[in-house]
């Protein structure tokens, strides 16, 4: 949480031509240029209910448009003077978590497709060439995978053929552009 908009967005201001056109008439182009050159302090004054002087005329907040451009690596949305900012930079930790959550979703889809009951315990096997997916599923987020798929164990197999002969149900998936073969069996 922050009261300082400038920490999260680049602020700019523009004249509302429809409103100010009557006020400035032939000087509207010069007024628009002067308004767009206003700095952060003037924007804060207007947002706080104050007014500013432009070419000898008093201008209030309802006569301008404040625009907020997100900083690099972020997206934002504004409504009723509240800005919500999301950091869009994917850290290695977020990517790993995404691999595990996508894997979990695929296993649960397979459980449903195989007709398993919600309480059925399973074993899960998988094959992938992606070391990141393997790390996420077997080590970093193994507890989430086990708990949320009701798997007693999750194992990586070096060859896909082993999965296809040992498990009841198997399927090839793509998880974040990585090929993964997942197999499940009821225990």
VOROTOR-594042 format. One record per atom (N, C-alpha, C): residue in one letter; x, y, z. Coordinates in pm, whole numbers, plus 32768, in hexadecimal, padded with zeros to 4 digits. Atoms other than C-alpha are relative to their C-alpha. Layout:
# residues N
AXYZ...
# end
This chain:
# residues 187
X80547F8A8000X800080008000X8058807B8000X7FB47F858007X807B81597FACX7FA480747FDDX80497F878024X7FF282B97F9CX8044804A7F8DX7FB27FBC8065X80FA831A7E9DX7FEE7FBD7F79X801A80378085X807982DA7D3DX807E7FF77FABX7F887FFB8053X81CA83347CA9X805C7F888015X7FB180797FE9X826481FC7D42X7FD57F907FA0X8035806E8050X818681207C6AX7FE080257F6FX80287FD98087X813681EF7B35X804180847FD8X7FD57F7F8036X81B183047A56X7F8280507FE5X80797FAD800CX80AF84187A72X801280687F94X80047F928060X80538503795CX7F74803C8004X80807FBA7FFAX7F3D85FB7932X7FE3803B7F77X802D7FCA8080X7E7486687805X7F8680578018X80767FAA7FF9X7D73877477CCX7F877FB37FCDX807F8035802FX7C0A870A77A9X7FC980677F9DX80247F9E8068X7BC887BF765EX7F6C80238001X80907FE98003X7A5187977674X7FD88065806BX80227FA57F92X7A45885077C1X804A80857FF4X7FAE7F868000X7B6289477796X7FF780507F7EX800A7FB98080X7B1C89A2762CX7FB58082800BX80527F877FEEX7A128A9E7694X804C80698053X7FB97FA57FA6X7AEF8B3177A0X807580457FB9X7F877FC9803DX7C298B6176CCX7FED802E7F6FX801A7FD58089X7B968B8A7570X80787FEC7FA6X7F918007805FX7CAA8BDD7477X80857FDD8043X7F84801F7FB6X7DB48BAA7585X80047F6F802FX800A808A7FCFX7D4E8A3E75B8X807F7FB17FE3X7F86804C8020X7E8389AE7507X807080248060X7F987FD47FA3X7F6C8A8075E1X7FE07FD0808EX8029802E7F7BX7EA48A257719X801A7F69800EX7FE980917FFCX7EB588B276C3X80957FE2800FX7F6F80127FF5X802E88CC7698X80318021808DX7FD97FD87F78X8052898277E5X7FD27F998066X803580657FA2X7F7888827897X80537F807FF9X7FB3807C800EX803A875A7809X808F800E8038X7F7B7FE87FC8X817D87FB788BX7FFF80088099X80087FF67F6DX80FE880679F3X80467F8B8043X7FB680667FB7X81CA87467AF0X7FAC7FB78068X804780527F9CX816E864D7C02X7FBD8051806EX803C7FB07F96X812E875D7D07X7F7B803C7FD3X807E7FC88034X802488017C2BX7F957F947FF5X8060806F8009X7F8286AF7BEFX7FC97FE0808BX802D801B7F77X7F78866F7D67X7FA1806E8031X80577F907FD8X7EE087C97D9FX7F747FED7FC6X808280158040X7DCB87807CA4X7FB87F88803CX803F80777FC8X7D8C86227D2DX7FCE8019808FX80297FDF7F77X7D7386B57E8BX7F8D80628008X80737FA68001X7C5687987E20X802680927FE8X7FD47F78801BX7D2888CE7DDDX7FF380227F6DX80027FD4808AX7D4A89917C9EX8087803D7FDEX7F857FC48030X7E648A1C7BCCX7FDD806C7F9AX80187F968061X7E898B487AEAX804C7FDE7F80X7FC580198082X7EC78B127978X7FD680737FA3X80187F8F805BX7EE68C3E788DX7F9780608038X805B7FA17FC1X7E2D8D187987X7F777FCA8023X8082803D7FE1X7D0A8C2379B2X80137F97806FX7FFC80647F96X7CBE8B497AE0X7FCE7F7B7FC7X802180868033X7CBA89D57A8CX7FF57FA18078X801580617F96X7C2D88C77B70X80117F707FCEX7FE8808D8020X7C4D874D7B7AX7F9E7FCA7F98X80658032805EX7B0987117AB9X801580347F72X7FE57FC98084X7B9B87D37994X807C7FC37FBEX7F8880438035X7CCA86F2795FX7FEE7F69800AX7FFD80937FF7X7D1585827932X808A7FD5802EX7F8180347FCEX7E2484DF7A02X80107F737FCAX7FE480868036X7EC183B47957X80727FC2804DX7F9A804B7FB6X7F8E82AA7A00X80387F947FA4X7FBD80648054X808981E27937X804F7FA4805DX7FB8805A7FA5X810C80AA79E2X809680037FEBX7F6F800B8008X827B808D7A30X80227F7D7FB9X7FD9807D8043X833A7F84796BX7FF47F86805CX8010807B7FB1X82EC7E2279E0X7F847FFD8056X807B7FFD7FB2X81987E7F7A6CX7F89801C7FA5X807E7FD5803DX802D7EA87A06X7FAE803E8070X80527FC27F97X7F317F807AB9X7F74801D7FCDX808A7FD8801CX7DC37FD27AC9X7FDA80688069X80277F937FA7X7D2681087B61X7F68800A8002X80907FEA7FF2X7BCA813E7BE9X7FE9804B8082X80227FB07F8AX7B4482427CDBX807C80258052X7F837FD57FC1X7CA482C27D28X804A7F91804AX7FB580727FCAX7D1D81667D84X804A7FBF7F8DX7FAF80418066X7E3880CE7CBEX80247F758033X7FD480877FE2X7E727F597CBBX80717FE17F9FX7F8980188050X7FCC7EFB7C40X80297F6E800EX7FCF808A8000X80447DA17BDDX808B7FFE7FC4X7F7980148032X81AF7D477BB2X7FFA7F8B7F9FX800B80698066X81C77C7D7A6FX80847FB97FE6X7F7F80428014X83317C137A8EX7FFC7F76803EX8003808A7FD0X83457A9A7AAAX80887FDC803AX7F86802C7FBEX84497A337BA7X800E7F6A7FEEX7FF180928008X84DD78D57B9EX7FA47FB68062X8058803F7F9CX841378857CD8X7F717FF97FCEX808980008035X82CC78EA7C31X7FF17F9B7F8EX80048060806EX831D781B7AFDX7FFA7F728037X800180867FC3X836776EB7BD7X7F777FE1803DX808480157FC4X822277177C97X7F987FE87F93X805D80118070X816777377B4EX800B7F737FC6X7FED80898032X81FE75EE7AD2X7FB67F9D805CX803E805D7FA1X818A753D7C0FX7F68800A7FFEX80927FF08000X802C75D07C09X7FC17FCD7F7FX80338036807FX7FFD757D7A99X80067F688002X7FF380917FF4X8079741B7ADDX7F8C7FCA8055X806D80297FA6X7F8173FB7BFEX7F7A80047FB7X807E7FF5804AX7E6674737B1DX7FF07F907F9BX8006806C8063X7EBD73737A11X7FE27F7B8045X801A807D7FB7X7EC472597B10X7F6E7FFA802AX808C80007FD5X7D7172C07B99X7FA07FF07F8BX805080178079X7CE472CD7A37X80017F6C7FDDX7FF6808F801EX7D64716C7A00X7FB17FAC8064X805080467F9AX7CC770F87B48X7F6D80007FD8X808C7FF18026X7B78717C7AD2X7FE17FAD7F83X8015804A807CX7B9D70E97974X80027F688017X7FF6808F7FE3X7BF86F957A0BX7F8B7FCF8057X807480257FAFX7ABD6F9C7AE3X80227FE08091X7FDB80187F75X7B746F937C30X7FA48050805DX804C7FB87F9AX7AB06FF17D67X8058806D803BX7FB67F907FC4X7B1171317E1AX805E7FD3806FX7FAF802E7F90X7B9E70677F3CX806C7F9C7FD7X7F9F8066802BX7C686F6D7E6EX808E80358008X7F717FE07FFAX7DDA6F707EB9X80427FC97F82X7FBF8029807BX7EC36F587D90X80988006800DX7F717FEB8016X802B6F387D26X800C80487F7BX7FEC7FB18079X80AB70277C20X808E7FEE7FCFX7F7E80088040X81C76FF27B2EX800580637F8EX7FF57FA38070X824E70E07A2AX80887FF67FBFX7F847FFB804DX835671097921X800780887FBDX7FE97F818045X83E8725078A4X809480147FEEX7F757FDB8015X852B72D27817X802080848046X7FEE7F7F7FBFX84F5741B78CFX802D7FED8091X7FCC80087F77X85CE742B7A04X7FB1805C805DX804F7FA47FAEX84FF75557A7FX7F7C7FC2802CX807E80417FDBX83B774947A73X801C7F908064X7FDE806F7FA5X845C73687B18X801E8036808CX7FDD7FC47F7FX84EE74417C2EX7F8380338048X80797FC87FC4X83A074F07C69X7FA57F938038X805F806A7FDAX82D473AE7C79X803A7FA4806BX7FC580637FA5X83C672C87D31X8039803B8081X7FBA7FCA7F8BX846C73B77E23X7FBF807E8036X80267F7D7FCCX840C75247E42X7F6D8005802CX808F7FF77FE2X829074FC7E3AX7FC07F76800CX803380897FF9X826B73877E74X7F8C7FF58064X806C80097F9DX819073BB7FA9X7F7A802E7FC4X807C7FD08042X809174857EDFX7FCE7F987F9EX802780648063X809273827DC9X7FC37F878046X803380767FB9X806372627EBEX7F7A801D8043X807A7FE07FB4X7F5D730B7F98X7F88801C7FA7X80727FD38050X7E89739F7E83X7FD97FA17F90X802880678061X7E83726A7DA5X7FDE7F7D8047X801080787FAEX7E60716D7EC1X80607F917FD4X7F9980618026X7F9E70C67E47X804F7FD8807BX7FA980327F95X805B6FEA7F3AX809280167FDBX7F787FEC802DX818F70127E64X7FFD80337F71X7FEF7FCF8089X820570C47D2BX80907FE07FD9X7F7C802F802AX832770327C67X801D80267F70X7FD37FE48089X83ED70987B37X80367F807FC3X7FCF8073804BX842F6F897A34X805880327F8EX7FA37FD58068X85536FA67947X7FCD7FE27F73X803580238084X84966EFE782AX7F687FFF8004X80937FFE8003X832B6F3577C4X7FC37F767FF9X80378087800EX82FE6DC47773X7FDE7FC08086X801A80367F7BX83116D6878E4X7F7A80308036X80807FC77FD2X81ED6E4D792FX7F8B7FB97FBEX806F8038804DX81166DB8781FX7FE57F6F8024X8017808C7FDAX81466C52789BX7FDA7FF28092X8018800E7F70X81356C8E7A14X7F8280448034X806E7FB07FCDX80126D807A31X7F7F7FE87FB1X80838013803DX7E9C6D6879EAX7FE380687F95X80257F928057X7E826EB97944X807A805A7FEDX7F927FA4801AX7F856F92789BX7FD9805C7F8DX80227F9E8067X7F7E70C477BEX8076805F7FEFX7F987F9E801CX806E71B17715X7FC3808C800AX802E7F777FEAX804A731D777BX806F80627FDBX7FA07F94800AX80EF7468773FX7FEA805A8078X80077FAA7F8AX813C752B787AX806280717FEAX7FAD7F898018X81BB768A7838X80687FE67F93X7FAF801C8077X8246761F76E5X80627F8C8014X7FAA80747FE7X82EF74EB777CX7FAD7F817FF1X804580808012X828C738A7713X800C7FAD8081X800380517F86X822372B7783DX7F9C7F8E7FEBX805A80728002X819071597843X7FDF7FE18092X802E801A7F78X80C0711C797BX7FB17F7E7FFFX8049807D7FF1X80406FCC79F0X7FCE7FF58090X803880107F79X7F5E6F787B17X7FC77F74800EX8043807F7FE1X7EDC6E3E7BC1X7FC98008808CX804280067F7FX7DF16DFF7CDEX804A7F9D8058X7FBF805E7FA2X7E896D5E7E15X7FA17FDB8070
# end
